Amino acid sequence: MGTMRFAAGTFHAGHDTTDPGTDWRPRGARCAYDDSTFRVWTAGYGADEVSKSDALGGAAGLLAVGCCLATKDELGAATAAAERGEWAAATRLAGAYLSIVRTGSTVRIAGDRAGTVTVYWLVDGGRVWWATAAAPLAAYAGAEPDPAVLLAAFTLRGVDVLAGHSHFRAVRRVAPGHALVLEAERDPRTAPVPYAAPAVSFADGAPLVRDTVTTAVARRTDGGGAVSSDLSGGIDSSTITSLAAARTPLLAVTYTDERMGEQDDVLYAERIAADRTSITHAWVRGTRGGVQHFDGLADPAVLPFTDTPSFTLGLLAIKAAQLAPATAYGSRAHLTGRGGDDVLDAVPGMVIDQYRAGRRLEACRRTVALARARRSAVHPLLRQAARTQATSHPRALTVLAEALNGPTGLSHPGGAASTEMLAWCGTTASAPWLTGAGRAAVAELVGARAEVADPHAGPGQVHERLALELMGDGHATYDAIARRLWGLPVHAPFLDTAVVDASHAIPGWQRMRPGDFKPLARAAFTGSVYAGLRANAPALRRLLAGSVLAQAGLLDAGKTRAALDGAARGEPAPLAGLHALIVSELWLATLPPARETWWETAAAKETVR
C-alpha cells in the first residue's frame, strides 16, 4: 500500500565548508520548502497533509507536516506568535504532526510530546541532516543498529533507553517535548519546548481535558467520508467512540475471543453500540477466524518495515482481522483509545512525587491505599517508597549499572515484584537472557544515562514520560503498518500534544486515586450526563422506585435501578435509555389526569370572538 512515510531535510550551518560530495534527496519525495540554507522534503505524505503559514512581515514561517488539524486562522495565529518569539505555540495545535518554525535565521523542528512523530538528526560536514525516521539517516550515513539499545528495551524497566540516541549508532534523537534548533554559524542543539499550561487543579483541569479531546475527535471526523473506531468496551475506546458517534455515523469494531468473551468490557461495548443509533457495530471473533498472536511471521522478508521495533508485528494477524471490517466499510480514518492510560490515569510513582511536593501525610495515605488496591503488603511498599524518595535518579541508575556489572547482573533494585512499581528502575524477567557481554553493553548504556539524568526529577515524572513515549512509539509503528498493509490511517486522539498538555497540567497524584479507576475520565467525559445522574441519584432513585411502568409490569424495576446506580458510579450505561425512562416517568407523574385541567363546561351557544 506504499512506502514508509517520513519528512526530511538539510540545514547548511555555514561554519564548515567541507564538501559533502554528492547531493542527496529522499527517493520519490516532494520538496516542501527550499531556500539557500534550508530544505524540507516529504515522502509518502499527500499535499493536504502539508500546511504552510507565513507572517505578514515575512520574519516567521510555519510548516506543519502530518495530521495537523488546525484551521487557517489558528495556523496564522501560531505564526504570528512565533514572530513575537512564542514559537512553541506552533507545536501545540490540534493533531499529531511535525512542526517546523522559522523565526529570522533560526529554524526549530519538533515532533509531538508523545513521540508519535519523532525527529532524528546527524551532522555531515557543514550540513545537518534531519528526518522523522532514523532508518533513512542511518542508511545515508552507513550507521549500524545499536545492540545495547535493542537489549535494554526489554531487559530494563524505568530507564530512558533512548534519551538523545536512536536505534542506530551516529543518529541522534530529539527527545519528545524538545525541538532541534538550527542556527547559522552554530552547532545544532536541542531545547525543551516550553510548557503551554501551568499546573491546574483536578476540578479546573477536567473541563480542559474534555475540550481538547473533543476537539481532537471532532476535527478528525468532520472532514467527510467514512470513519471507524475501536470499541473494546473499556473507558478509553468507549470515550473516543461516543464522542465520534455524536458527530457522524461510524463503524465501531469490537474484537473478542474465547478469553475475552465473558469479560465486562465486551458487554459494555455491546451496550454502548446499542445505545447510539449512529453506530454500526461490527464484531470480530478471533477464535472463529483462527487468528492468534505471532501468526504470519514465518517469512520476515514479506513483513512491513518500521523505523523502530513494533509490537504490532506480533499481533499482525489479529490486527488484520480487527481492521478488516473498517477497510470493507471504506473508512478513511480509524480512531482508537490508545494513550488513554497515559492521560486519564497516572503511574504509581506519582505518590513519591506527591511526597516530594510537601504533601507527605497525603502521600503516605495514598501509598497505603495503593498497596490495598494492588493487594500488596503495606509495609514493604512504604519502605520502598522511602528508599526511592531518598535516592536521586542519577544514583539509582548508577546502582543499576553496578548491579549489571556484578557477578550475575540480575539484581532487581527495589525488591520484590510487588514493590517494583515504586522503585526508580531495575531489570525485567528477561534480564537473565543476557550473556556477560550483553550485560556489559547494557550496563554501559545505563551508566551513560546516569551521567545525564536530572537529579531533581521525581520518579513519577520520569516514569510517566517513559510510558507516554513508549505508547507514542507503539502507535506510530501501528499506524505505519496499517497504512502500508491496509491503506487505513489509525488515529490516537489521546496522544495529541494539546491533550497531553491539558491532562498532565493536573498533578499525577490527583489523576490517580487507588481504588477509583480513572477518575479523570469520569470527571471530564461524564460531565454533563453522568455528573447530573450522580448528583441527582437520590431523587432519581425515588422516581424509579415509584415507576408507573414498572408497577404496570412493563419494566424490570431491579434492572432499571441497577442501570441508574451503575451510571451514577460512572460505568458505561444506556444513557439515552435512562434519559428517556426518566423523562417518561416524569411525564407520567406530572400529566394532569383530570378533565377539568384541560376542559370547562361549554355554553349551549358560543360567542364568536
Stockholm file with secondary structure:
# STOCKHOLM 1.0

chainA/1-609         MGTMRFAAGTFHAGHDTTDPGTDWRPRGARCAYDDSTFRVWTAGYGADEVSKSDALGGAAGLLAVGCCLATKDELGAATAAAERGEWAAATRLAGAYLSIVRTGSTVRIAGDRAGTVTVYWLVDGGRVWWATAAAPLAAYAGAEPDPAVLLAAFTLRGVDVLAGHSHFRAVRRVAPGHALVLEAERDPRTAPVPYAAPAVSFADGAPLVRDTVTTAVARRTDGGGAVSSDLSGGIDSSTITSLAAARTPLLAVTYTDERMGEQDDVLYAERIAADRTSITHAWVRGTRGGVQHFDGLADPAVLPFTDTPSFTLGLLAIKAAQLAPATAYGSRAHLTGRGGDDVLDAVPGMVIDQYRAGRRLEACRRTVALARARRSAVHPLLRQAARTQATSHPRALTVLAEALNGPTGLSHPGGAASTEMLAWCGTTASAPWLTGAGRAAVAELVGARAEVADPHAGPGQVHERLALELMGDGHATYDAIARRLWGLPVHAPFLDTAVVDASHAIPGWQRMRPGDFKPLARAAFTGSVYAGLRANAPALRRLLAGSVLAQAGLLDAGKTRAALDGAARGEPAPLAGLHALIVSELWLATLPPARETWWETAAAKETVR
#=GR chainA/1-609 SS CCCCCEEEEEEECSSCCCCCCSCCCCTTCEEEEECSSEEEEEESCCGGGEEEEECTTSSEEEEEEEEECCCHHHHHHHHHHHHTTCGGGGGSSSEEEEEEEEETTEEEEECCTTSSSCEEEEEETTEEEEESCHHHHHHHHTCCBCHHHHHHHHHEESCCSSTTBCSBTTCEEECTTEEEEECTTSCCEEEECCCSSCCCCHHHHHHHHHHHHHHHHHHHHTTSSCEEEECCSSHHHHHHHHHHHTTSCEEEEEEECTTTTTSHHHHHHHHHHHTCTTEEEEEEEHHHHTCCTTTTCSCGGGSCCCSSCCGGGGGHHHHHHHHHHHHHHTCSEEECCTTHHHHHSCCTTHHHHHHHTTCHHHHHHHHHHHHHHTTCCHHHHHHHHHHHHTSCHHHHHHHHHHHHTSSSCCCCTTCSGGGGGGSSCEECTTGGGCCHHHHHHHHHHHHHHHHHSCTTCCHHHHHHHHHHHHHHHHHHHHHHHHHHHHCCCEECGGGSHHHHHHHHTSCHHHHCBTTBSCHHHHHHHSTHHHHHHHHTHHHHHHHHHTCHHHHTTSSCHHHHHHHHHHHHTTCCCCHHHHHHHHHHHHHHHHCCCCHHHHCCCCCSSCCCC
#=GC SS_cons         CCCCCEEEEEEECSSCCCCCCSCCCCTTCEEEEECSSEEEEEESCCGGGEEEEECTTSSEEEEEEEEECCCHHHHHHHHHHHHTTCGGGGGSSSEEEEEEEEETTEEEEECCTTSSSCEEEEEETTEEEEESCHHHHHHHHTCCBCHHHHHHHHHEESCCSSTTBCSBTTCEEECTTEEEEECTTSCCEEEECCCSSCCCCHHHHHHHHHHHHHHHHHHHHTTSSCEEEECCSSHHHHHHHHHHHTTSCEEEEEEECTTTTTSHHHHHHHHHHHTCTTEEEEEEEHHHHTCCTTTTCSCGGGSCCCSSCCGGGGGHHHHHHHHHHHHHHTCSEEECCTTHHHHHSCCTTHHHHHHHTTCHHHHHHHHHHHHHHTTCCHHHHHHHHHHHHTSCHHHHHHHHHHHHTSSSCCCCTTCSGGGGGGSSCEECTTGGGCCHHHHHHHHHHHHHHHHHSCTTCCHHHHHHHHHHHHHHHHHHHHHHHHHHHHCCCEECGGGSHHHHHHHHTSCHHHHCBTTBSCHHHHHHHSTHHHHHHHHTHHHHHHHHHTCHHHHTTSSCHHHHHHHHHHHHTTCCCCHHHHHHHHHHHHHHHHCCCCHHHHCCCCCSSCCCC
//
